[in-house]
Amino acid sequence: MALETERATYKSKLPELIADGNEGKFALIKGNDLVDVFGTYEDAIKEGYAKFSLEPFLVRQVQSTEQVHFISRLIPCHISPAK
């Protein structure tokens, strides 16, 4: 899975990020390293590209509870056969 290491790093660092008052900010993570925390998504992305170019990195908003998005069926149940 893509960014598996970065996602695990975020999860392990989350209690520390929350305790340090970073909720709502954006964490920049590369591999096992929390690079920095930024006030805006745009600042975090900009720094990620400046440091890592096209190498994968993760920017994630620091949240004590993860939002769950419910998406109902987006396509009709009955699809007419092609003619």
WOLINTA-V469690 format. One record per residue. N is the residue number from 1. SS is DSSP state (@ for helix, = for strand, . for the rest). PHI is phi in whole degrees, -180 to 180 (NA if undefined). Layout:
N,SS,PHI
N,SS,PHI
This chain:
1,.,NA
2,.,-66
3,.,59
4,@,-59
5,@,-64
6,@,-63
7,@,-65
8,@,-66
9,@,-63
10,@,-58
11,@,-61
12,@,-73
13,@,-89
14,@,-56
15,@,-59
16,@,-66
17,@,-62
18,@,-65
19,@,-61
20,.,-84
21,.,80
22,.,-99
23,.,-60
24,.,93
25,.,-86
26,=,-122
27,=,-92
28,=,-103
29,=,-128
30,=,-131
31,.,62
32,.,-93
33,=,-110
34,=,-84
35,=,-71
36,=,-172
37,=,-123
38,=,-126
39,.,-74
40,.,-131
41,@,-60
42,@,-61
43,@,-64
44,@,-66
45,@,-63
46,@,-58
47,@,-67
48,@,-60
49,@,-68
50,@,-65
51,@,-84
52,@,-117
53,.,52
54,.,-98
55,.,-71
56,.,-66
57,.,-151
58,=,-118
59,=,-119
60,=,-140
61,=,-73
62,.,-77
63,.,-140
64,.,-70
65,.,-125
66,.,-80
67,.,-75
68,.,-104
69,.,-106
70,.,-97
71,.,-121
72,.,-75
73,.,-58
74,.,-96
75,.,-117
76,.,-63
77,.,-69
78,.,-109
79,.,-114
80,.,-68
81,.,-64
82,.,-68
83,.,-98
